[in-house]
Amino acid sequence: MKSLAFALFLFLLAPLPALHAQATPPTPVHDSSALKPPPGARVAIVEFEDMECPRCAQVNPILREAAAKYQIPWVRHDFPLQMHVWSFNAAVDARWFDTKSKKLGDEFRDAVFANQASIETKSDLRAFAEKFAQQHGVGFPFVVDPQGKLAAEVKADYALGERIGIEHTPTIWVVTNKTSGTPYTEVTDINQLYSIIDQALADTASEHPTAKTAHHRGR
């Protein structure tokens, strides 16, 4: 009995694993043309995300905080996985909020990630979007994308991800404006994000343009 109690004591003393310690395999990049910062920026974060992906929800606040801390752009691309029930609709909804303001669109994305566990169906998503719109003083339309333009934008992002070679979400790179060597580094372990950004800024220290924090849509 004493040995069991002692074993339990040691278990309780053992350090907990880091919440975000999970690493992902590197992406085989086939087309790197999109892996560059927006014009005028030395360094940026490029992410392909699925709004129903639990891992994406975990890293979302980390990426937001890193972009703010380093004052670098965060380029967010849609990559809704077919196995997820409502992620494509969420991406379309987010782009509708983008039409009101880019800030509002990104706030909607962040809100969905923060409340992801409470959204199980397309109906749940619809109710969440309506409530979010009401809270921000805008009317959410009955038909969000009547001409299919927003859906086409989401599909274009997905096609871009396929050309790059994306196999999972989130897929995250720290990209630079370097003209020699490999100007991008994939973040396969989110715990390494800050050190990768530090290295990217050091590698581009001779480049003078600096961009303020911004969230961008790709292409």
C-alpha positions in Angstrom: 0.0 0.0 0.0 2.9 2.3 0.9 4.6 1.6 -2.4 1.4 2.4 -4.3 1.0 5.7 -2.4 4.7 6.5 -3.1 4.3 5.8 -6.9 1.2 8.1 -7.0 3.2 10.8 -5.2 6.0 10.5 -7.9 3.4 10.6 -10.6 1.9 13.8 -9.3 5.3 15.4 -9.1 6.2 14.5 -12.7 6.2 17.5 -15.0 3.2 17.8 -17.3 3.9 17.6 -21.1 3.8 20.9 -22.9 0.3 21.6 -24.3 1.7 22.5 -27.7 4.7 20.1 -27.8 3.3 18.0 -30.7 5.5 18.3 -33.8 4.3 17.6 -37.3 6.2 16.2 -40.2 7.7 18.7 -42.6 5.8 19.6 -45.7 7.3 18.6 -49.1 7.2 22.0 -50.8 6.5 21.7 -54.5 5.6 25.3 -55.3 7.1 27.9 -53.0 5.9 31.0 -54.9 3.4 31.9 -52.2 5.9 31.5 -49.3 7.1 35.1 -49.1 6.1 38.1 -47.0 3.7 40.8 -48.3 5.5 43.7 -50.1 7.4 45.9 -47.7 7.8 43.2 -45.0 11.1 41.5 -44.1 9.4 38.6 -42.3 5.9 37.2 -42.0 4.0 34.2 -40.7 2.1 32.2 -43.4 -0.5 29.8 -42.2 -2.9 27.4 -43.9 -5.8 26.7 -41.5 -9.0 24.8 -41.1 -11.5 26.4 -38.8 -12.8 23.1 -37.5 -9.3 21.7 -36.8 -8.6 21.4 -33.1 -4.9 21.8 -33.6 -5.5 25.1 -35.5 -7.6 26.3 -32.6 -4.7 25.5 -30.2 -2.1 27.4 -32.1 -4.4 30.3 -33.2 -3.7 32.5 -30.1 0.0 31.7 -30.2 0.3 33.0 -33.8 -1.8 36.1 -33.0 0.5 36.9 -30.0 3.6 36.3 -32.1 2.5 38.6 -34.9 1.7 41.3 -32.4 4.9 40.9 -30.4 7.2 41.0 -33.5 5.0 43.4 -35.5 5.0 41.2 -38.5 2.2 40.2 -40.9 0.3 37.1 -40.4 -1.0 35.7 -43.8 -3.9 33.4 -43.2 -5.0 31.0 -46.0 -8.0 28.7 -46.0 -7.5 24.9 -46.2 -10.8 23.4 -45.1 -10.5 19.6 -44.9 -13.3 17.6 -46.6 -13.7 15.4 -43.5 -14.9 18.4 -41.5 -18.6 19.1 -41.5 -18.7 22.9 -41.3 -15.2 24.2 -41.9 -15.8 25.2 -45.5 -18.9 27.2 -44.5 -17.0 28.9 -41.7 -14.3 30.0 -44.2 -17.0 31.5 -46.4 -18.6 33.2 -43.5 -15.2 34.7 -42.5 -14.7 36.1 -45.9 -18.2 37.7 -45.7 -17.1 39.4 -42.6 -13.9 40.4 -44.4 -16.2 42.4 -46.8 -17.2 44.5 -43.8 -13.7 44.9 -42.6 -10.6 42.7 -42.6 -10.4 43.3 -38.8 -13.9 42.0 -38.3 -13.2 38.9 -40.5 -10.2 38.0 -38.4 -12.0 38.6 -35.2 -14.7 36.1 -36.5 -12.0 33.5 -37.2 -10.5 34.0 -33.8 -13.9 33.8 -32.2 -14.7 30.5 -34.0 -11.4 29.0 -32.9 -12.1 30.1 -29.3 -15.6 28.6 -29.3 -14.8 25.6 -31.6 -15.9 23.0 -29.1 -19.4 24.4 -29.0 -19.9 24.3 -32.8 -20.8 20.8 -34.0 -23.1 21.3 -37.0 -23.7 23.8 -39.8 -26.7 25.0 -37.9 -24.5 25.7 -34.8 -22.2 27.6 -37.0 -25.0 29.6 -38.5 -26.3 30.5 -35.1 -22.8 31.5 -33.9 -22.3 33.7 -37.0 -25.6 35.4 -36.5 -24.9 36.1 -32.9 -21.4 37.4 -33.7 -22.8 39.7 -36.4 -25.4 41.1 -34.0 -22.8 41.7 -31.3 -20.8 43.7 -33.9 -23.7 45.7 -35.2 -24.0 44.1 -38.7 -26.8 42.1 -40.2 -25.9 38.6 -41.2 -27.6 37.7 -44.5 -29.9 34.7 -45.0 -27.8 33.8 -48.1 -24.2 34.6 -47.4 -22.7 34.0 -50.8 -25.4 34.1 -53.5 -23.0 34.4 -56.4 -20.4 31.9 -55.1 -17.6 34.5 -55.2 -16.5 33.9 -51.6 -16.6 30.1 -52.0 -14.4 30.5 -55.1 -11.9 32.4 -53.0 -11.8 29.7 -50.4 -11.4 27.0 -53.1 -8.5 29.1 -54.7 -6.7 29.1 -51.3 -7.2 25.3 -51.0 -5.9 24.8 -54.6 -2.9 27.0 -53.7 -2.2 24.8 -50.6 -2.4 21.7 -52.8 0.2 23.2 -55.3 2.5 23.9 -52.4 2.1 20.3 -51.1 0.2 20.8 -47.9 -0.9 17.5 -46.2 -2.3 18.7 -42.8 -3.5 21.7 -40.9 -2.3 23.9 -39.5 0.7 24.2 -41.8 2.8 27.2 -40.8 5.9 28.9 -42.2 8.0 31.8 -41.2 8.9 33.5 -44.5 11.4 36.1 -45.4 12.3 38.5 -48.2 15.7 36.9 -48.6 16.8 36.4 -52.2 19.4 33.7 -51.6 19.1 30.3 -49.9 15.7 29.1 -48.7 13.6 32.1 -47.7 11.1 30.1 -45.6 11.2 27.8 -42.6 8.3 25.5 -41.6 7.2 25.6 -38.0 6.8 21.9 -37.3 6.9 22.5 -33.5 5.0 25.5 -32.3 7.3 25.8 -29.4 10.0 26.8 -31.9 8.0 29.6 -33.4 9.7 32.5 -31.6 13.2 31.2 -32.1 12.5 30.8 -35.8 11.2 34.3 -36.1 14.2 35.6 -34.1 16.5 33.8 -36.6 14.5 35.1 -39.6 14.8 38.7 -38.3 18.5 38.3 -37.7 19.0 36.8 -41.2 17.2 39.8 -42.8 18.7 42.5 -40.5 20.3 44.2 -43.5 17.0 44.6 -45.2 15.4 48.0 -44.2 11.7 47.7 -44.9 9.6 46.9 -41.8 5.8 46.1 -41.8 3.4 46.8 -39.0 1.3 43.9 -37.6 -1.3 43.0 -40.2 -3.4 40.0 -41.1 -3.6 39.3 -44.8 -5.5 37.2 -47.1 -3.2 35.4 -49.6 -2.8 35.3 -53.3 
